[in-house]
């Protein structure tokens, strides 16, 4: 199995943690390094599980919506102690309720709009663990369940606070069971972008917002008031989500002109995803109405039926254009919107576009993306 295929998918990009480790207070630096260490360890744990099970994971299938929320009680053992099951009354713990409600909202979008039976389309129970470690600055899908940190309270609030973050991470599970987009270079950026797209749609669907009314932010509410920023990413205006002395500046490009060639972050999977995010935003707003109905349908069918593990931006553009024709008709408003969305970010349909800038071949690195070792050297801790 490809090591990049089913990694630990964290909502907080490594480039943000790198910036904190360079620019933050001693406490913030230590917290960032601890978070990176945990991510590295969890990647190893995930690969070990995959190797041991022969790449076949066992999941609990149920009839209908089924959620369990666990409490790690600030330890690292997963899943923890059961604190809320499906149908239980609300907890006095806000993080428990947010994890429960966010999992439900994600399930509802996929079931009600795309007729998908949970994350694996086979009735998978959705498990979530809250209060992971002490002040852990991240949330992740580990290939089997959701895990949420409480945030340090200085830079980040609790990671259950944003429903689109929950939808984002659970969509990594959907991608895992469908296209299985390799978590590297453009296929990895597509993996991240699919999670942003459907994370945003979970939020829009739960709030019944039109494409015009939505804020198109990912992680709004996650940053504390002391941080100069509004979210982790903006699909409407990539590169503008934050500009902070500690977190640095949002590095996402909005078009292929500014495509970032890098070997860090698995080839910039959290950075160049801004390009395909913006394409979806343009498509959704061009079509108008509720983004989950048409634009979301085009992206979902493409993810479910057409993309492969190695698909790149050009293939995604071509396949969404093809899917739009199949769903809504050749030359339809919807298909023309797809064409316009990709053109806006510098990608034309095949045969009419200059070659996409080549991406470098990453140097083999230990433990997934090797971000911890390079960071420690950078700050003189290794």
MILO-886653 format. One line per field, with one value per residue (C-alpha): residue in one letter; chain; residue number from 0; x, y, z. Coordinates in Angstrom, 1 decimal, padded with zeros to 4 digits. Layout:
N
code <- [A / ...]
unit <- [A / ...]
pos <- [NUM / ...]
c1 <- [X / ...]
c2 <- [Y / ...]
c3 <- [Z / ...]
END
This chain:
382
code <- [X / X / X / X / X / X / X / X / X / X / X / X / X / X / X / X / X / X / X / X / X / X / X / X / X / X / X / X / X / X / X / X / X / X / X / X / X / X / X / X / X / X / X / X / X / X / X / X / X / X / X / X / X / X / X / X / X / X / X / X / X / X / X / X / X / X / X / X / X / X / X / X / X / X / X / X / X / X / X / X / X / X / X / X / X / X / X / X / X / X / X / X / X / X / X / X / X / X / X / X / X / X / X / X / X / X / X / X / X / X / X / X / X / X / X / X / X / X / X / X / X / X / X / X / X / X / X / X / X / X / X / X / X / X / X / X / X / X / X / X / X / X / X / X / X / X / X / X / X / X / X / X / X / X / X / X / X / X / X / X / X / X / X / X / X / X / X / X / X / X / X / X / X / X / X / X / X / X / X / X / X / X / X / X / X / X / X / X / X / X / X / X / X / X / X / X / X / X / X / X / X / X / X / X / X / X / X / X / X / X / X / X / X / X / X / X / X / X / X / X / X / X / X / X / X / X / X / X / X / X / X / X / X / X / X / X / X / X / X / X / X / X / X / X / X / X / X / X / X / X / X / X / X / X / X / X / X / X / X / X / X / X / X / X / X / X / X / X / X / X / X / X / X / X / X / X / X / X / X / X / X / X / X / X / X / X / X / X / X / X / X / X / X / X / X / X / X / X / X / X / X / X / X / X / X / X / X / X / X / X / X / X / X / X / X / X / X / X / X / X / X / X / X / X / X / X / X / X / X / X / X / X / X / X / X / X / X / X / X / X / X / X / X / X / X / X / X / X / X / X / X / X / X / X / X / X / X / X / X / X / X / X / X / X / X / X / X / X / X / X / X / X / X / X / X / X / X / X / X / X / X / X]
unit <- [A / A / A / A / A / A / A / A / A / A / A / A / A / A / A / A / A / A / A / A / A / A / A / A / A / A / A / A / A / A / A / A / A / A / A / A / A / A / A / A / A / A / A / A / A / A / A / A / A / A / A / A / A / A / A / A / A / A / A / A / A / A / A / A / A / A / A / A / A / A / A / A / A / A / A / A / A / A / A / A / A / A / A / A / A / A / A / A / A / A / A / A / A / A / A / A / A / A / A / A / A / A / A / A / A / A / A / A / A / A / A / A / A / A / A / A / A / A / A / A / A / A / A / A / A / A / A / A / A / A / A / A / A / A / A / A / A / A / A / A / A / A / A / A / A / A / A / A / A / A / A / A / A / A / A / A / A / A / A / A / A / A / A / A / A / A / A / A / A / A / A / A / A / A / A / A / A / A / A / A / A / A / A / A / A / A / A / A / A / A / A / A / A / A / A / A / A / A / A / A / A / A / A / A / A / A / A / A / A / A / A / A / A / A / A / A / A / A / A / A / A / A / A / A / A / A / A / A / A / A / A / A / A / A / A / A / A / A / A / A / A / A / A / A / A / A / A / A / A / A / A / A / A / A / A / A / A / A / A / A / A / A / A / A / A / A / A / A / A / A / A / A / A / A / A / A / A / A / A / A / A / A / A / A / A / A / A / A / A / A / A / A / A / A / A / A / A / A / A / A / A / A / A / A / A / A / A / A / A / A / A / A / A / A / A / A / A / A / A / A / A / A / A / A / A / A / A / A / A / A / A / A / A / A / A / A / A / A / A / A / A / A / A / A / A / A / A / A / A / A / A / A / A / A / A / A / A / A / A / A / A / A / A / A / A / A / A / A / A / A / A / A / A / A / A / A / A / A / A / A / A / A]
pos <- [0 / 1 / 2 / 3 / 4 / 5 / 6 / 7 / 8 / 9 / 10 / 11 / 12 / 13 / 14 / 15 / 16 / 17 / 18 / 19 / 20 / 21 / 22 / 23 / 24 / 25 / 26 / 27 / 28 / 29 / 30 / 31 / 32 / 33 / 34 / 35 / 36 / 37 / 38 / 39 / 40 / 41 / 42 / 43 / 44 / 45 / 46 / 47 / 48 / 49 / 50 / 51 / 52 / 53 / 54 / 55 / 56 / 57 / 58 / 59 / 60 / 61 / 62 / 63 / 64 / 65 / 66 / 67 / 68 / 69 / 70 / 71 / 72 / 73 / 74 / 75 / 76 / 77 / 78 / 79 / 80 / 81 / 82 / 83 / 84 / 85 / 86 / 87 / 88 / 89 / 90 / 91 / 92 / 93 / 94 / 95 / 96 / 97 / 98 / 99 / 100 / 101 / 102 / 103 / 104 / 105 / 106 / 107 / 108 / 109 / 110 / 111 / 112 / 113 / 114 / 115 / 116 / 117 / 118 / 119 / 120 / 121 / 122 / 123 / 124 / 125 / 126 / 127 / 128 / 129 / 130 / 131 / 132 / 133 / 134 / 135 / 136 / 137 / 138 / 139 / 140 / 141 / 142 / 143 / 144 / 145 / 146 / 147 / 148 / 149 / 150 / 151 / 152 / 153 / 154 / 155 / 156 / 157 / 158 / 159 / 160 / 161 / 162 / 163 / 164 / 165 / 166 / 167 / 168 / 169 / 170 / 171 / 172 / 173 / 174 / 175 / 176 / 177 / 178 / 179 / 180 / 181 / 182 / 183 / 184 / 185 / 186 / 187 / 188 / 189 / 190 / 191 / 192 / 193 / 194 / 195 / 196 / 197 / 198 / 199 / 200 / 201 / 202 / 203 / 204 / 205 / 206 / 207 / 208 / 209 / 210 / 211 / 212 / 213 / 214 / 215 / 216 / 217 / 218 / 219 / 220 / 221 / 222 / 223 / 224 / 225 / 226 / 227 / 228 / 229 / 230 / 231 / 232 / 233 / 234 / 235 / 236 / 237 / 238 / 239 / 240 / 241 / 242 / 243 / 244 / 245 / 246 / 247 / 248 / 249 / 250 / 251 / 252 / 253 / 254 / 255 / 256 / 257 / 258 / 259 / 260 / 261 / 262 / 263 / 264 / 265 / 266 / 267 / 268 / 269 / 270 / 271 / 272 / 273 / 274 / 275 / 276 / 277 / 278 / 279 / 280 / 281 / 282 / 283 / 284 / 285 / 286 / 287 / 288 / 289 / 290 / 291 / 292 / 293 / 294 / 295 / 296 / 297 / 298 / 299 / 300 / 301 / 302 / 303 / 304 / 305 / 306 / 307 / 308 / 309 / 310 / 311 / 312 / 313 / 314 / 315 / 316 / 317 / 318 / 319 / 320 / 321 / 322 / 323 / 324 / 325 / 326 / 327 / 328 / 329 / 330 / 331 / 332 / 333 / 334 / 335 / 336 / 337 / 338 / 339 / 340 / 341 / 342 / 343 / 344 / 345 / 346 / 347 / 348 / 349 / 350 / 351 / 352 / 353 / 354 / 355 / 356 / 357 / 358 / 359 / 360 / 361 / 362 / 363 / 364 / 365 / 366 / 367 / 368 / 369 / 370 / 371 / 372 / 373 / 374 / 375 / 376 / 377 / 378 / 379 / 380 / 381]
c1 <- [000.0 / 001.2 / 002.4 / 000.7 / -002.7 / -004.3 / -002.3 / -003.3 / -005.2 / -005.0 / -007.0 / -004.1 / -001.5 / 002.2 / 003.2 / 001.2 / 002.9 / 006.3 / 005.5 / 004.4 / 007.6 / 009.7 / 007.7 / 005.8 / 006.5 / 008.5 / 005.2 / 003.7 / 006.9 / 006.9 / 003.2 / 003.7 / 006.6 / 004.5 / 001.7 / 004.0 / 005.5 / 002.0 / 001.2 / 004.3 / 003.6 / 000.0 / 001.1 / 003.3 / 000.5 / -001.8 / 000.7 / 001.3 / -002.4 / -002.6 / 000.3 / -001.0 / -004.5 / -003.4 / -004.9 / -008.3 / -009.8 / -012.8 / -015.6 / -018.9 / -021.8 / -025.2 / -028.6 / -029.1 / -027.2 / -025.1 / -022.6 / -020.5 / -018.4 / -015.6 / -013.6 / -009.8 / -009.6 / -006.5 / -004.6 / -003.4 / -005.2 / -007.9 / -010.8 / -011.3 / -014.4 / -017.9 / -019.7 / -022.5 / -024.2 / -026.8 / -030.0 / -028.6 / -029.5 / -027.1 / -024.0 / -023.0 / -019.7 / -019.9 / -017.1 / -019.0 / -022.1 / -020.2 / -018.5 / -021.9 / -023.8 / -021.0 / -020.9 / -024.6 / -024.6 / -022.0 / -023.9 / -027.1 / -025.6 / -024.2 / -027.3 / -030.0 / -028.4 / -026.1 / -027.8 / -024.6 / -024.8 / -022.3 / -018.6 / -017.9 / -021.3 / -021.9 / -023.4 / -020.2 / -020.7 / -019.1 / -016.8 / -015.3 / -012.9 / -012.7 / -010.2 / -007.3 / -004.1 / -003.6 / -004.3 / -003.7 / -003.8 / -005.4 / -008.2 / -007.7 / -009.3 / -007.0 / -008.5 / -011.0 / -012.4 / -012.3 / -010.0 / -010.2 / -007.9 / -009.0 / -006.7 / -004.2 / -006.7 / -004.1 / -004.0 / -006.7 / -010.0 / -011.3 / -011.2 / -014.9 / -016.0 / -016.2 / -018.7 / -016.9 / -013.7 / -015.7 / -017.1 / -013.7 / -012.0 / -014.9 / -014.7 / -011.1 / -012.8 / -015.1 / -012.2 / -010.4 / -013.2 / -013.7 / -011.0 / -008.3 / -006.4 / -002.7 / -001.7 / 001.1 / 001.5 / -001.7 / -003.6 / -003.0 / -004.1 / -007.3 / -007.7 / -007.5 / -009.7 / -012.5 / -012.5 / -012.7 / -015.5 / -017.7 / -016.8 / -018.1 / -021.2 / -021.8 / -021.8 / -023.9 / -026.4 / -026.8 / -027.4 / -029.5 / -027.2 / -027.1 / -023.8 / -024.2 / -024.8 / -022.1 / -018.8 / -016.7 / -014.3 / -012.8 / -012.4 / -014.1 / -014.2 / -011.2 / -008.7 / -008.8 / -009.5 / -005.8 / -004.9 / -005.0 / -007.1 / -010.6 / -010.2 / -007.7 / -008.5 / -010.8 / -012.3 / -013.6 / -010.2 / -007.3 / -004.4 / -006.4 / -007.6 / -004.9 / -001.8 / -000.4 / 003.0 / 003.0 / 001.0 / 002.5 / 000.6 / -001.9 / 000.2 / -002.6 / -002.6 / -005.9 / -004.6 / -002.1 / 000.0 / 001.0 / 001.2 / 003.7 / 006.4 / 007.6 / 008.6 / 007.3 / 003.7 / 003.7 / 004.2 / 002.1 / -001.2 / -002.6 / -001.3 / -002.2 / -005.6 / -006.5 / -006.6 / -009.1 / -011.1 / -011.4 / -012.5 / -015.4 / -016.4 / -016.6 / -018.7 / -021.1 / -021.6 / -022.0 / -024.7 / -026.3 / -028.8 / -027.7 / -024.2 / -024.8 / -027.5 / -025.7 / -022.0 / -021.8 / -023.5 / -021.0 / -018.0 / -019.4 / -020.1 / -016.6 / -015.1 / -017.2 / -017.0 / -014.2 / -011.2 / -008.4 / -005.5 / -003.2 / -005.6 / -004.2 / -005.9 / -006.3 / -008.0 / -010.3 / -011.2 / -011.9 / -013.9 / -016.1 / -016.8 / -017.8 / -019.9 / -021.7 / -022.7 / -023.9 / -025.9 / -027.3 / -026.7 / -023.9 / -023.7 / -026.0 / -025.6 / -024.1 / -021.5 / -020.6 / -020.2 / -017.7 / -015.7 / -015.8 / -014.7 / -011.6 / -010.8 / -010.9 / -008.0 / -006.0 / -007.1 / -008.9 / -010.4 / -008.0 / -006.6 / -006.9 / -004.6 / -000.9 / 000.8 / 000.4 / 003.6 / 005.6 / 005.9 / 009.2 / 009.8 / 009.9 / 013.0 / 012.2 / 011.6 / 010.9 / 007.5 / 005.1 / 006.2 / 009.3 / 008.1 / 009.2 / 012.9 / 013.2 / 011.5 / 013.7 / 016.8 / 015.4 / 014.9 / 018.0 / 016.3 / 017.9]
c2 <- [000.0 / 003.5 / 005.3 / 008.5 / 007.0 / 006.9 / 009.2 / 010.9 / 013.9 / 016.9 / 020.1 / 022.3 / 022.3 / 021.7 / 025.0 / 026.8 / 024.7 / 025.5 / 029.2 / 028.9 / 027.0 / 029.7 / 032.8 / 031.9 / 032.1 / 029.2 / 027.6 / 028.0 / 026.6 / 023.6 / 023.0 / 023.2 / 020.7 / 018.4 / 018.5 / 017.7 / 014.8 / 013.4 / 013.7 / 011.8 / 009.1 / 008.7 / 008.3 / 005.5 / 004.0 / 004.2 / 002.6 / -000.2 / -000.9 / -001.0 / -003.3 / -005.6 / -005.9 / -006.3 / -003.0 / -004.3 / -002.3 / -003.5 / -001.1 / -001.4 / -001.3 / -000.2 / 000.6 / 004.3 / 007.1 / 005.8 / 008.0 / 007.4 / 010.1 / 009.1 / 011.2 / 010.7 / 012.6 / 014.5 / 011.3 / 009.7 / 006.4 / 005.9 / 005.8 / 006.6 / 006.4 / 006.4 / 009.6 / 009.9 / 007.4 / 007.8 / 009.1 / 010.1 / 013.5 / 016.4 / 016.4 / 019.2 / 019.1 / 021.4 / 019.6 / 016.3 / 017.9 / 019.6 / 016.4 / 014.6 / 017.3 / 017.8 / 014.1 / 014.1 / 017.1 / 015.4 / 012.2 / 014.1 / 015.9 / 012.7 / 010.7 / 013.2 / 014.9 / 012.2 / 009.0 / 007.9 / 005.5 / 007.0 / 007.5 / 004.2 / 004.0 / 000.7 / 002.1 / 002.8 / 003.9 / 007.4 / 007.4 / 010.6 / 011.2 / 014.6 / 016.0 / 014.3 / 015.2 / 018.5 / 021.6 / 019.6 / 022.0 / 019.8 / 017.5 / 014.5 / 011.5 / 008.5 / 006.2 / 004.8 / 007.6 / 011.4 / 012.8 / 016.4 / 018.4 / 021.2 / 023.8 / 025.8 / 028.6 / 031.1 / 030.7 / 028.1 / 027.4 / 023.8 / 022.0 / 020.9 / 024.5 / 024.6 / 022.3 / 022.6 / 021.3 / 018.2 / 017.8 / 018.3 / 015.6 / 013.1 / 013.7 / 012.4 / 009.1 / 009.4 / 010.0 / 007.0 / 004.7 / 006.2 / 007.7 / 007.1 / 010.1 / 009.7 / 012.3 / 013.8 / 016.6 / 017.5 / 014.3 / 015.2 / 018.8 / 017.4 / 015.2 / 018.3 / 020.3 / 017.7 / 017.9 / 021.7 / 021.5 / 019.1 / 020.6 / 023.9 / 022.2 / 020.6 / 024.0 / 025.6 / 022.7 / 022.8 / 026.6 / 026.4 / 029.0 / 029.8 / 030.0 / 033.8 / 033.9 / 031.5 / 032.8 / 030.1 / 030.1 / 026.9 / 026.9 / 030.2 / 030.5 / 028.3 / 031.2 / 033.1 / 036.9 / 037.5 / 036.1 / 038.3 / 036.2 / 035.0 / 031.3 / 028.7 / 029.1 / 031.0 / 029.3 / 032.7 / 034.5 / 032.0 / 033.6 / 036.0 / 033.9 / 035.1 / 037.3 / 037.0 / 037.5 / 034.0 / 032.0 / 033.8 / 034.7 / 032.4 / 030.9 / 029.6 / 030.6 / 031.2 / 030.4 / 028.2 / 031.3 / 031.2 / 027.4 / 026.6 / 024.0 / 022.5 / 019.2 / 020.1 / 019.3 / 016.3 / 018.6 / 021.5 / 019.6 / 022.2 / 025.1 / 024.3 / 023.1 / 026.8 / 026.6 / 023.8 / 025.3 / 028.5 / 026.7 / 025.1 / 028.4 / 030.0 / 027.1 / 027.2 / 030.9 / 030.9 / 028.2 / 030.0 / 028.7 / 026.0 / 024.8 / 021.3 / 020.7 / 021.0 / 022.0 / 019.6 / 016.8 / 017.2 / 017.1 / 014.1 / 012.0 / 012.8 / 011.8 / 008.6 / 007.4 / 009.0 / 010.2 / 007.7 / 007.7 / 009.6 / 012.1 / 015.7 / 019.1 / 018.8 / 015.4 / 016.7 / 019.7 / 017.4 / 014.9 / 017.5 / 019.0 / 015.5 / 014.8 / 018.1 / 017.1 / 013.7 / 015.1 / 018.3 / 018.1 / 019.1 / 022.9 / 023.3 / 026.3 / 023.9 / 022.6 / 026.1 / 027.1 / 024.2 / 025.4 / 029.0 / 027.9 / 026.1 / 028.8 / 031.3 / 029.5 / 029.0 / 025.5 / 025.0 / 021.8 / 019.3 / 020.2 / 023.9 / 024.6 / 025.1 / 022.4 / 022.6 / 023.6 / 020.5 / 019.6 / 018.5 / 014.9 / 015.0 / 013.7 / 010.5 / 011.5 / 009.5 / 009.4 / 010.6 / 014.2 / 014.4 / 017.8 / 017.3 / 016.6 / 019.5 / 021.8 / 020.8 / 021.5 / 024.8 / 026.0 / 024.4 / 021.8 / 018.9]
c3 <- [000.0 / -000.8 / 002.3 / 001.3 / 000.6 / 004.0 / 006.2 / 009.4 / 008.0 / 010.3 / 009.9 / 011.1 / 008.3 / 009.2 / 007.7 / 010.4 / 013.1 / 011.6 / 011.9 / 015.5 / 016.3 / 014.8 / 016.0 / 019.1 / 022.8 / 024.4 / 025.5 / 022.0 / 020.4 / 022.6 / 022.0 / 018.2 / 018.4 / 020.6 / 018.1 / 015.2 / 017.2 / 017.9 / 014.2 / 013.3 / 015.9 / 014.7 / 011.1 / 012.2 / 014.1 / 011.1 / 008.8 / 011.3 / 011.5 / 007.7 / 007.4 / 010.2 / 008.7 / 005.1 / 004.3 / 005.3 / 008.2 / 010.2 / 010.8 / 012.7 / 010.3 / 011.6 / 010.3 / 010.0 / 011.8 / 014.7 / 016.6 / 019.7 / 021.4 / 023.7 / 026.2 / 026.1 / 029.4 / 028.2 / 027.6 / 024.3 / 024.5 / 021.9 / 021.8 / 025.5 / 027.7 / 026.1 / 027.1 / 024.6 / 022.3 / 019.5 / 020.9 / 024.3 / 025.7 / 025.3 / 027.6 / 029.9 / 028.0 / 024.9 / 023.1 / 023.3 / 021.9 / 019.1 / 018.0 / 018.2 / 016.3 / 013.7 / 012.9 / 012.6 / 010.3 / 008.1 / 008.0 / 007.1 / 004.1 / 002.6 / 003.3 / 002.4 / -000.6 / -002.0 / -000.7 / 000.9 / 003.8 / 006.2 / 005.6 / 003.9 / 002.2 / 004.2 / 007.4 / 009.2 / 012.8 / 013.4 / 016.4 / 017.8 / 020.7 / 022.4 / 025.0 / 023.3 / 025.2 / 027.0 / 024.9 / 021.7 / 018.7 / 016.0 / 014.9 / 012.7 / 011.0 / 011.7 / 009.2 / 011.7 / 013.8 / 014.6 / 017.2 / 018.6 / 020.7 / 023.0 / 021.5 / 023.6 / 024.3 / 023.3 / 019.5 / 018.9 / 020.5 / 020.8 / 017.5 / 017.7 / 017.5 / 013.7 / 012.0 / 008.7 / 010.4 / 011.4 / 007.9 / 006.4 / 008.5 / 008.0 / 004.3 / 004.4 / 005.3 / 002.3 / 000.0 / 001.7 / 000.7 / -002.8 / -005.0 / -002.4 / -003.6 / -002.8 / -000.2 / -002.2 / -004.8 / -006.8 / -005.9 / -002.2 / -002.8 / -004.4 / -001.3 / 000.9 / -001.4 / -001.5 / 002.3 / 002.3 / -000.4 / 001.6 / 004.9 / 003.7 / 002.3 / 005.6 / 007.2 / 004.4 / 004.5 / 008.3 / 008.1 / 004.9 / 003.3 / -000.4 / -002.2 / -002.2 / 001.6 / 002.7 / 004.0 / 002.3 / 005.2 / 006.6 / 010.4 / 011.2 / 015.0 / 015.5 / 015.9 / 019.2 / 019.2 / 019.7 / 016.3 / 013.3 / 011.1 / 010.4 / 009.6 / 008.5 / 004.8 / 002.5 / -000.6 / -001.8 / -001.5 / -000.9 / 000.8 / 002.9 / 005.9 / 008.3 / 008.5 / 012.0 / 013.6 / 015.1 / 012.5 / 009.5 / 006.4 / 004.6 / 001.8 / -000.4 / -004.1 / -005.9 / -009.5 / -011.3 / -011.9 / -008.2 / -007.9 / -005.1 / -005.9 / -002.7 / -001.2 / 002.3 / 003.4 / 001.0 / -001.9 / -000.6 / -000.2 / 002.2 / 000.1 / -003.5 / -002.5 / -002.5 / -006.4 / -006.6 / -003.7 / -005.5 / -008.7 / -006.7 / -005.2 / -008.6 / -010.0 / -007.0 / -007.2 / -011.0 / -010.7 / -007.7 / -005.2 / -002.7 / -003.5 / -002.3 / -004.9 / -008.2 / -007.8 / -004.8 / -006.8 / -009.6 / -007.3 / -005.3 / -008.4 / -009.7 / -006.4 / -006.1 / -009.6 / -011.6 / -009.8 / -009.1 / -006.6 / -008.9 / -010.4 / -010.8 / -011.2 / -015.0 / -014.7 / -012.0 / -014.2 / -017.2 / -015.1 / -013.4 / -016.8 / -018.1 / -015.0 / -015.3 / -018.9 / -017.7 / -014.9 / -016.4 / -020.1 / -022.6 / -022.9 / -019.8 / -017.5 / -014.9 / -017.4 / -018.5 / -014.8 / -014.3 / -017.3 / -016.0 / -012.6 / -013.8 / -016.3 / -013.4 / -011.7 / -015.0 / -016.0 / -019.3 / -020.5 / -022.0 / -025.5 / -024.9 / -022.0 / -021.6 / -019.6 / -015.8 / -014.1 / -013.2 / -009.6 / -008.0 / -006.9 / -003.1 / -001.5 / 000.4 / 004.1 / 007.2 / 009.0 / 006.3 / 005.4 / 007.7 / 008.8 / 012.4 / 011.7 / 009.3 / 011.8 / 014.7 / 012.6 / 011.6 / 015.1 / 016.5 / 018.6 / 016.7]
END
